[in-house]
Structures are given as structure tokens and as C-alpha cells.
């Protein structure tokens, strides 16, 4: 490449961001701070980090297993579905009580397909108990056991088109990252206000001590006030728009710290009792599923589910009837 061509390439303006990156920039202004949108260099500093984060979110959603059928029949035949719910009736309760499912079924899109898709999420729980174990003809009582079960089952972003569901989940993943960064910014703001309050109290205290000629204590409190002022200046500087943009760019280039999937393998029987070592038993199954870590640092099993529209409608009606009867009682 000639020197002239290199200079031309250097002076060439940056291409405009893609529509996906432009939408992501709008989300930055909405979820973090509208001031950032008007900060010089906003697009230049965030175009590549947002593009990287969007690619990461694409890979994250693509790595989700499924879709798997979740219904009463699957509860009997699929060991994973059986482990995710205590009873088959709990599937009906999840569908009937889900606000997102009710909204989808009430929309025009809810009438177009026999099945719909959604992200299934649930929290893995563990408890210890004393149980019974059989080894051949020998039965042991009060054997320590670990039991795996799941709670807070939910369906997220239901849609009749699997591609649309995946697209919604990619948007959700980016929003989760931005919410995580916003939580960090809020913590910095709270720290700044706390430092301001501490410095104000220390300054007032120092004035009283100077009036009383407290001697050595004045020097101690003066140093403390200087430390508070230094920390306050650093805190204020970190919340300037330029610094926030730099910090956000670095954060978006490392999204796995705030949002990632972790593979999990567990071998359990039909009652959820963890089996280690694994016995030769047809009722023992090894389950493989990913767990998602998001901004609240809680682990959730995450997979794509396929739900029958008719079964979901029936579940909604059943739960509505149960709620109506409860109100009458």
C-alpha cells in the first residue's frame, strides 16, 4: 500500500453504524443516561464495543439448548422435564399464571400457530435430607442425601416464531448487560453522595475543633478530610460522561463477566436424589443443561421451550377458574 493510500484510508470517515448497533446506542441512552448520547465521540467510542457485545449475545442465545416440549406427556417421558417440575400439574400452573403467556395468547400472534416458543428459566435448588438407600437386598436407613429441585419456573419472550423469540432474547441479553453497567454507575453515584456527606460533616467537625484549639486532633482530622476530598474528586471524575463512555466500552468488550452460560451435569433419580457413584438403574438419569448467570448473580437453568397453544389456553382458563373460586370462598 502506498503512502498516499494509507493517508486516504486514515482520513476516510468511519462508516455509519449498522441498524442493530444504532438501536443498541438508543438503549444506552435510555437505560444508562441520555447525556451520553450528546457526548462528543459517543458513536466512535461505542460502535465497536456494542458490535462486539451484540455478537456475544448472538452466540449466547445460539448456545441455548432446545427447543424442548414442556407438557404433561414430556413430564412422564423426558427426565429433564420431570426434574424441572415437582408434578405435572405444576406445568399447568406455570402456564396459567404467566403474565407473558397470557399477553401472548391474547394478541393476534397468539392465534397464528399451534405452538409457541419461549425461554424457560428456573432456579436450581439443593437440600440435604436423610433417606433410604437399597444396596442389593440390604436397605439402609438415615443415609445422608442431596436432593436437587427447581423453583421460580418462568417463560420469557413467548412467540409463535422461533426466530423472533431468539431475536427478542438477544435484545434482552444486551439490556441485561446495560442494566448491569447501570447498577455499577448507581453504586458510584451513591458513593459520591456518601463522600460528600462525610466530607461536609468532617469539615464542620474540624471547624469546631479549630475554635476549641484541639491541637493534635486537628492534624488527624485535617488529613482525614484531605483523604475524603481526594476520594470525592476521583468519584466525581469517574462519573463524567467521557469516563463513563470509556468504562462502558471496556465493559462491553468483556461481557462474559456479567452474563454467561455455564454447563452443568447432575445425575439424579426420579425423586431428585443425587447419585454418586452412579448405580446401574433405569430410573437414574444424567441431566445436562446450562445455567445462566446474569446481573443478580443467581444461577438459572436456561433453555428454549416449545408449548402447545391449546394446552396453554386450557391452563389459563383453569387457573382463572381457580382464582375465581378462591375469591368466592
Beta strands, then each sheet from edge to edge (+ up, - down):
strand 1: 66-69
strand 2: 115-135
strand 3: 138-159
strand 4: 260-268
strand 5: 285-293
strand 6: 299-308
sheet 1: 1+ 6+ 2- 3+
sheet 2: 1+ 6+ 5- 4+
end
